[in-house]
Amino acid sequence: MTIGQAPEELFGHEVIDSSGKKIGTVDGVWIDDATNKLEFFGVKTGWLAGKTHIIPAENAQIGNHGIQVPYSEDHIKNAPSFSTNSELSPDDESTIYGYYGMQRSTDTSPTGYADGGSGDSEYTDTTSNQYTGAGNQQEINVPVSEEELQVGTRQVEAGRVRVRKVVHTEQQQVPVELRREEIQVERVDGTGTDVPDNAFQEQAVEVPIMREEPVVAKEAHTTGQVRVSKGVETETRPVSGDIRREEVEVDRDGEDFS
């Protein structure tokens, strides 16, 4: 195994299978707690969302920009997968080694390399608890996490306004002048008037008498209109929620240090 970078520099490196095909990028590393050597790394692909396929670091050739592994794409695709923040138990490690046909060794560490494997460089794991031996001195880095409340907004229906028109009927009286003809009969002097040809013959004369009567028609016209519009008002409302925060407590000889 050839290693040229610190573990934090491996993130984002391309992972290349045994046929030379790029299958993904590194998004997680796991080191041996006791030997402080790189034991596994995870490859992020599009096969299974949210999971990282684990590959043993043994027999991998790691360069400046890529990691060559002796496994095919199909073989890695079906490999055990874990989240990048997962702690691998001894059973998990045995499952991974067994899948790749390797045997997990417990000679030097409860989480040791497979038989025959060895590492060429020491690493600091940035994703899990880590120990660095220095004589009788030991140092442990414990990540402490805290949740933060994220508040957003979404639109919901708060009610409705219905605008409708109704029709009312009322009786209206409008005065109108009506004309009519009246018949007046009077006798006038006929002296000097010629005797007509039909004199001494019976006859009747009809004179039409006219009058006016009301004619009602209706005409519609617009008297106004109602405009409905919406405006936006802003209010500030407090939003509460439970968040979690981790704290470190150290208990020494019955005393509580926090």
LORO-816387 format. One record per residue (C-alpha): residue in one letter; z, y, x. Coordinates in Angstrom, 1 decimal. Example, Ala and Ser with C-alpha at 12.3 -4.5 7.8 and 13.67 -1.06 7.14 Angstrom:
2
<res: A | Z: 7.8 | Y: -4.5 | X: 12.3>
<res: S | Z: 7.1 | Y: -1.1 | X: 13.7>
% end
This chain:
258
<res: M | Z: 0.0 | Y: 0.0 | X: 0.0>
<res: T | Z: -1.0 | Y: 3.3 | X: 1.5>
<res: I | Z: 0.9 | Y: 6.4 | X: 0.3>
<res: G | Z: 0.1 | Y: 9.9 | X: 1.4>
<res: Q | Z: 1.9 | Y: 12.1 | X: -1.2>
<res: A | Z: 5.4 | Y: 12.7 | X: -2.5>
<res: P | Z: 5.8 | Y: 11.2 | X: -6.0>
<res: E | Z: 5.6 | Y: 14.5 | X: -7.8>
<res: E | Z: 2.2 | Y: 15.0 | X: -6.3>
<res: L | Z: 0.8 | Y: 11.8 | X: -7.8>
<res: F | Z: 0.8 | Y: 13.2 | X: -11.3>
<res: G | Z: -2.7 | Y: 13.8 | X: -12.5>
<res: H | Z: -4.3 | Y: 11.5 | X: -9.8>
<res: E | Z: -7.2 | Y: 9.4 | X: -11.1>
<res: V | Z: -6.6 | Y: 5.7 | X: -11.5>
<res: I | Z: -9.6 | Y: 3.5 | X: -10.6>
<res: D | Z: -9.8 | Y: -0.2 | X: -11.6>
<res: S | Z: -11.1 | Y: -3.0 | X: -9.5>
<res: S | Z: -14.7 | Y: -2.3 | X: -10.4>
<res: G | Z: -14.5 | Y: 1.4 | X: -9.3>
<res: K | Z: -14.3 | Y: 2.8 | X: -12.9>
<res: K | Z: -11.9 | Y: 5.6 | X: -13.7>
<res: I | Z: -9.6 | Y: 4.5 | X: -16.5>
<res: G | Z: -7.1 | Y: 7.4 | X: -16.7>
<res: T | Z: -4.7 | Y: 9.6 | X: -14.8>
<res: V | Z: -1.1 | Y: 9.2 | X: -13.5>
<res: D | Z: 1.5 | Y: 10.7 | X: -15.9>
<res: G | Z: 4.7 | Y: 8.8 | X: -14.8>
<res: V | Z: 6.3 | Y: 7.2 | X: -11.8>
<res: W | Z: 9.3 | Y: 4.8 | X: -11.5>
<res: I | Z: 11.2 | Y: 4.2 | X: -8.2>
<res: D | Z: 13.6 | Y: 1.5 | X: -7.2>
<res: D | Z: 17.1 | Y: 2.8 | X: -7.6>
<res: A | Z: 18.5 | Y: 1.0 | X: -4.6>
<res: T | Z: 15.6 | Y: 1.1 | X: -2.1>
<res: N | Z: 14.3 | Y: 4.5 | X: -3.3>
<res: K | Z: 10.8 | Y: 3.3 | X: -3.0>
<res: L | Z: 7.9 | Y: 3.6 | X: -5.5>
<res: E | Z: 7.9 | Y: 0.5 | X: -7.7>
<res: F | Z: 5.7 | Y: 1.4 | X: -10.7>
<res: F | Z: 3.4 | Y: 4.2 | X: -11.9>
<res: G | Z: 2.0 | Y: 4.8 | X: -15.4>
<res: V | Z: -1.6 | Y: 5.6 | X: -16.3>
<res: K | Z: -2.4 | Y: 7.8 | X: -19.3>
<res: T | Z: -5.5 | Y: 6.7 | X: -21.2>
<res: G | Z: -7.0 | Y: 7.2 | X: -24.7>
<res: W | Z: -6.3 | Y: 3.6 | X: -25.7>
<res: L | Z: -2.8 | Y: 4.0 | X: -27.2>
<res: A | Z: -1.5 | Y: 7.4 | X: -28.1>
<res: G | Z: 1.9 | Y: 8.4 | X: -26.8>
<res: K | Z: 2.2 | Y: 5.3 | X: -24.5>
<res: T | Z: 1.7 | Y: 4.8 | X: -20.8>
<res: H | Z: 0.4 | Y: 1.6 | X: -19.3>
<res: I | Z: 2.6 | Y: 0.5 | X: -16.4>
<res: I | Z: 1.1 | Y: -0.8 | X: -13.1>
<res: P | Z: 3.0 | Y: -2.2 | X: -10.1>
<res: A | Z: 2.6 | Y: 0.0 | X: -7.1>
<res: E | Z: 2.4 | Y: -3.0 | X: -4.8>
<res: N | Z: -1.2 | Y: -3.8 | X: -3.7>
<res: A | Z: -2.3 | Y: -0.3 | X: -4.9>
<res: Q | Z: -4.2 | Y: 1.9 | X: -2.5>
<res: I | Z: -3.1 | Y: 5.5 | X: -3.0>
<res: G | Z: -5.2 | Y: 8.3 | X: -1.5>
<res: N | Z: -5.2 | Y: 12.1 | X: -1.7>
<res: H | Z: -7.0 | Y: 12.2 | X: -5.1>
<res: G | Z: -7.1 | Y: 8.7 | X: -6.5>
<res: I | Z: -5.3 | Y: 5.4 | X: -6.8>
<res: Q | Z: -7.3 | Y: 2.1 | X: -6.5>
<res: V | Z: -5.7 | Y: -0.9 | X: -8.2>
<res: P | Z: -6.9 | Y: -4.5 | X: -8.0>
<res: Y | Z: -7.0 | Y: -5.0 | X: -11.8>
<res: S | Z: -9.8 | Y: -4.7 | X: -14.3>
<res: E | Z: -9.8 | Y: -2.2 | X: -17.1>
<res: D | Z: -9.3 | Y: -4.8 | X: -19.8>
<res: H | Z: -6.4 | Y: -6.3 | X: -17.9>
<res: I | Z: -4.6 | Y: -2.9 | X: -17.7>
<res: K | Z: -5.5 | Y: -2.1 | X: -21.3>
<res: N | Z: -3.3 | Y: -5.0 | X: -22.5>
<res: A | Z: -0.5 | Y: -4.4 | X: -20.0>
<res: P | Z: 3.0 | Y: -3.5 | X: -21.2>
<res: S | Z: 3.3 | Y: 0.2 | X: -22.2>
<res: F | Z: 6.3 | Y: 2.5 | X: -22.3>
<res: S | Z: 7.0 | Y: 6.2 | X: -22.8>
<res: T | Z: 7.2 | Y: 8.2 | X: -19.6>
<res: N | Z: 10.9 | Y: 9.0 | X: -20.2>
<res: S | Z: 11.8 | Y: 5.3 | X: -20.6>
<res: E | Z: 14.4 | Y: 3.6 | X: -18.4>
<res: L | Z: 13.0 | Y: 0.2 | X: -17.3>
<res: S | Z: 15.6 | Y: -2.5 | X: -17.7>
<res: P | Z: 15.5 | Y: -5.6 | X: -15.4>
<res: D | Z: 13.9 | Y: -7.5 | X: -18.4>
<res: D | Z: 11.2 | Y: -4.8 | X: -18.7>
<res: E | Z: 10.4 | Y: -5.1 | X: -15.0>
<res: S | Z: 10.2 | Y: -8.9 | X: -15.2>
<res: T | Z: 7.8 | Y: -8.6 | X: -18.1>
<res: I | Z: 5.6 | Y: -6.2 | X: -16.2>
<res: Y | Z: 5.6 | Y: -8.3 | X: -13.0>
<res: G | Z: 5.0 | Y: -11.5 | X: -15.1>
<res: Y | Z: 2.0 | Y: -9.9 | X: -16.8>
<res: Y | Z: 0.3 | Y: -9.1 | X: -13.5>
<res: G | Z: 1.1 | Y: -12.6 | X: -12.1>
<res: M | Z: 3.8 | Y: -11.4 | X: -9.8>
<res: Q | Z: 7.5 | Y: -12.5 | X: -9.5>
<res: R | Z: 10.3 | Y: -10.0 | X: -9.6>
<res: S | Z: 12.6 | Y: -10.3 | X: -6.6>
<res: T | Z: 16.4 | Y: -9.6 | X: -6.7>
<res: D | Z: 17.1 | Y: -10.1 | X: -3.0>
<res: T | Z: 17.7 | Y: -6.5 | X: -2.1>
<res: S | Z: 18.2 | Y: -4.8 | X: -5.5>
<res: P | Z: 18.8 | Y: -5.5 | X: -9.2>
<res: T | Z: 15.5 | Y: -3.8 | X: -9.7>
<res: G | Z: 13.8 | Y: -4.9 | X: -6.5>
<res: Y | Z: 10.1 | Y: -5.3 | X: -5.6>
<res: A | Z: 8.1 | Y: -8.5 | X: -6.3>
<res: D | Z: 8.4 | Y: -11.2 | X: -3.6>
<res: G | Z: 6.5 | Y: -10.2 | X: -0.5>
<res: G | Z: 6.2 | Y: -6.6 | X: -1.5>
<res: S | Z: 7.4 | Y: -3.6 | X: 0.6>
<res: G | Z: 7.1 | Y: 0.1 | X: 0.5>
<res: D | Z: 6.0 | Y: 2.5 | X: 3.2>
<res: S | Z: 7.6 | Y: 5.7 | X: 2.0>
<res: E | Z: 10.7 | Y: 6.9 | X: 0.1>
<res: Y | Z: 10.5 | Y: 8.9 | X: -3.1>
<res: T | Z: 12.6 | Y: 11.0 | X: -5.3>
<res: D | Z: 12.2 | Y: 10.1 | X: -9.0>
<res: T | Z: 11.8 | Y: 13.2 | X: -11.1>
<res: T | Z: 12.0 | Y: 11.3 | X: -14.4>
<res: S | Z: 15.2 | Y: 9.3 | X: -14.2>
<res: N | Z: 18.6 | Y: 9.1 | X: -12.5>
<res: Q | Z: 18.3 | Y: 8.8 | X: -8.8>
<res: Y | Z: 20.5 | Y: 8.0 | X: -5.8>
<res: T | Z: 20.1 | Y: 8.8 | X: -2.1>
<res: G | Z: 22.3 | Y: 6.9 | X: 0.3>
<res: A | Z: 23.8 | Y: 8.8 | X: 3.3>
<res: G | Z: 26.5 | Y: 6.8 | X: 5.0>
<res: N | Z: 29.4 | Y: 6.7 | X: 2.5>
<res: Q | Z: 28.1 | Y: 9.8 | X: 0.7>
<res: Q | Z: 26.1 | Y: 9.4 | X: -2.5>
<res: E | Z: 24.4 | Y: 12.0 | X: -4.5>
<res: I | Z: 23.3 | Y: 11.7 | X: -8.2>
<res: N | Z: 21.2 | Y: 14.0 | X: -10.2>
<res: V | Z: 21.8 | Y: 13.8 | X: -13.9>
<res: P | Z: 19.3 | Y: 15.7 | X: -16.1>
<res: V | Z: 21.0 | Y: 17.7 | X: -18.9>
<res: S | Z: 18.9 | Y: 18.5 | X: -22.0>
<res: E | Z: 19.2 | Y: 21.0 | X: -24.8>
<res: E | Z: 17.4 | Y: 21.3 | X: -28.1>
<res: E | Z: 16.0 | Y: 24.7 | X: -29.3>
<res: L | Z: 15.4 | Y: 25.5 | X: -32.9>
<res: Q | Z: 11.7 | Y: 26.2 | X: -33.6>
<res: V | Z: 11.1 | Y: 28.1 | X: -36.9>
<res: G | Z: 7.7 | Y: 28.5 | X: -38.5>
<res: T | Z: 6.4 | Y: 29.5 | X: -41.9>
<res: R | Z: 4.2 | Y: 27.9 | X: -44.5>
<res: Q | Z: 2.8 | Y: 29.2 | X: -47.8>
<res: V | Z: 4.2 | Y: 27.8 | X: -51.1>
<res: E | Z: 3.6 | Y: 28.9 | X: -54.7>
<res: A | Z: 6.5 | Y: 31.1 | X: -55.9>
<res: G | Z: 5.2 | Y: 31.7 | X: -59.4>
<res: R | Z: 2.2 | Y: 32.8 | X: -61.4>
<res: V | Z: 1.2 | Y: 35.9 | X: -63.4>
<res: R | Z: -1.1 | Y: 35.4 | X: -66.4>
<res: V | Z: -3.1 | Y: 38.3 | X: -67.8>
<res: R | Z: -4.8 | Y: 37.7 | X: -71.1>
<res: K | Z: -6.5 | Y: 39.7 | X: -73.9>
<res: V | Z: -5.7 | Y: 39.4 | X: -77.6>
<res: V | Z: -7.7 | Y: 40.9 | X: -80.5>
<res: H | Z: -6.0 | Y: 42.9 | X: -83.2>
<res: T | Z: -7.8 | Y: 43.7 | X: -86.5>
<res: E | Z: -7.0 | Y: 46.9 | X: -88.5>
<res: Q | Z: -8.6 | Y: 48.7 | X: -91.4>
<res: Q | Z: -10.1 | Y: 52.1 | X: -90.7>
<res: Q | Z: -11.3 | Y: 54.6 | X: -93.3>
<res: V | Z: -14.0 | Y: 57.1 | X: -92.4>
<res: P | Z: -15.1 | Y: 59.8 | X: -95.0>
<res: V | Z: -18.8 | Y: 60.0 | X: -95.6>
<res: E | Z: -20.9 | Y: 62.4 | X: -97.9>
<res: L | Z: -23.2 | Y: 60.6 | X: -100.3>
<res: R | Z: -26.0 | Y: 62.3 | X: -102.3>
<res: R | Z: -27.4 | Y: 61.3 | X: -105.6>
<res: E | Z: -30.1 | Y: 62.7 | X: -107.9>
<res: E | Z: -29.4 | Y: 64.0 | X: -111.4>
<res: I | Z: -32.0 | Y: 64.4 | X: -114.2>
<res: Q | Z: -32.4 | Y: 67.7 | X: -116.0>
<res: V | Z: -34.6 | Y: 67.9 | X: -119.1>
<res: E | Z: -35.6 | Y: 71.3 | X: -120.5>
<res: R | Z: -38.4 | Y: 72.7 | X: -122.6>
<res: V | Z: -40.6 | Y: 75.5 | X: -121.3>
<res: D | Z: -43.4 | Y: 77.6 | X: -122.9>
<res: G | Z: -46.8 | Y: 75.9 | X: -122.9>
<res: T | Z: -48.9 | Y: 78.8 | X: -124.0>
<res: G | Z: -52.2 | Y: 79.0 | X: -122.2>
<res: T | Z: -52.0 | Y: 75.4 | X: -121.0>
<res: D | Z: -55.1 | Y: 73.2 | X: -121.7>
<res: V | Z: -54.8 | Y: 70.3 | X: -124.0>
<res: P | Z: -54.9 | Y: 67.1 | X: -121.9>
<res: D | Z: -57.4 | Y: 64.3 | X: -122.6>
<res: N | Z: -54.7 | Y: 61.9 | X: -123.6>
<res: A | Z: -53.2 | Y: 64.2 | X: -126.2>
<res: F | Z: -52.0 | Y: 62.5 | X: -129.3>
<res: Q | Z: -51.6 | Y: 59.2 | X: -127.5>
<res: E | Z: -48.2 | Y: 57.5 | X: -127.1>
<res: Q | Z: -47.0 | Y: 57.2 | X: -123.5>
<res: A | Z: -43.9 | Y: 56.8 | X: -121.4>
<res: V | Z: -43.2 | Y: 58.4 | X: -118.0>
<res: E | Z: -40.6 | Y: 56.9 | X: -115.6>
<res: V | Z: -38.9 | Y: 59.0 | X: -113.0>
<res: P | Z: -36.9 | Y: 57.2 | X: -110.3>
<res: I | Z: -33.4 | Y: 58.6 | X: -109.7>
<res: M | Z: -32.2 | Y: 58.1 | X: -106.1>
<res: R | Z: -28.7 | Y: 58.1 | X: -104.7>
<res: E | Z: -27.2 | Y: 57.4 | X: -101.3>
<res: E | Z: -24.8 | Y: 54.5 | X: -100.5>
<res: P | Z: -22.7 | Y: 54.0 | X: -97.3>
<res: V | Z: -24.0 | Y: 51.7 | X: -94.6>
<res: V | Z: -21.4 | Y: 50.3 | X: -92.2>
<res: A | Z: -22.2 | Y: 49.3 | X: -88.7>
<res: K | Z: -20.0 | Y: 48.6 | X: -85.7>
<res: E | Z: -20.5 | Y: 49.6 | X: -82.1>
<res: A | Z: -18.4 | Y: 48.3 | X: -79.2>
<res: H | Z: -17.6 | Y: 50.5 | X: -76.2>
<res: T | Z: -15.1 | Y: 50.2 | X: -73.2>
<res: T | Z: -11.9 | Y: 52.2 | X: -73.6>
<res: G | Z: -10.4 | Y: 51.2 | X: -70.2>
<res: Q | Z: -9.6 | Y: 48.3 | X: -67.9>
<res: V | Z: -6.6 | Y: 46.6 | X: -66.3>
<res: R | Z: -6.7 | Y: 45.9 | X: -62.6>
<res: V | Z: -4.5 | Y: 43.1 | X: -61.1>
<res: S | Z: -3.9 | Y: 43.1 | X: -57.4>
<res: K | Z: -1.5 | Y: 41.3 | X: -55.0>
<res: G | Z: 0.5 | Y: 42.9 | X: -52.2>
<res: V | Z: 2.5 | Y: 41.4 | X: -49.4>
<res: E | Z: 6.2 | Y: 42.2 | X: -48.9>
<res: T | Z: 8.1 | Y: 41.0 | X: -45.8>
<res: E | Z: 11.8 | Y: 39.9 | X: -45.9>
<res: T | Z: 14.0 | Y: 38.6 | X: -43.1>
<res: R | Z: 15.9 | Y: 35.5 | X: -44.0>
<res: P | Z: 18.2 | Y: 33.5 | X: -41.7>
<res: V | Z: 17.3 | Y: 29.9 | X: -41.1>
<res: S | Z: 19.9 | Y: 27.4 | X: -39.7>
<res: G | Z: 19.6 | Y: 23.9 | X: -38.3>
<res: D | Z: 21.5 | Y: 21.5 | X: -36.2>
<res: I | Z: 20.5 | Y: 21.3 | X: -32.5>
<res: R | Z: 21.9 | Y: 19.0 | X: -29.8>
<res: R | Z: 23.0 | Y: 20.0 | X: -26.3>
<res: E | Z: 24.0 | Y: 17.7 | X: -23.6>
<res: E | Z: 27.1 | Y: 18.4 | X: -21.4>
<res: V | Z: 28.3 | Y: 16.6 | X: -18.3>
<res: E | Z: 31.9 | Y: 15.4 | X: -18.3>
<res: V | Z: 33.4 | Y: 13.8 | X: -15.2>
<res: D | Z: 36.6 | Y: 11.8 | X: -15.5>
<res: R | Z: 38.5 | Y: 11.3 | X: -12.3>
<res: D | Z: 42.0 | Y: 9.6 | X: -12.1>
<res: G | Z: 42.6 | Y: 10.4 | X: -15.7>
<res: E | Z: 41.7 | Y: 14.1 | X: -15.3>
<res: D | Z: 39.0 | Y: 15.6 | X: -17.4>
<res: F | Z: 36.4 | Y: 17.8 | X: -15.5>
<res: S | Z: 33.6 | Y: 19.4 | X: -17.5>
% end
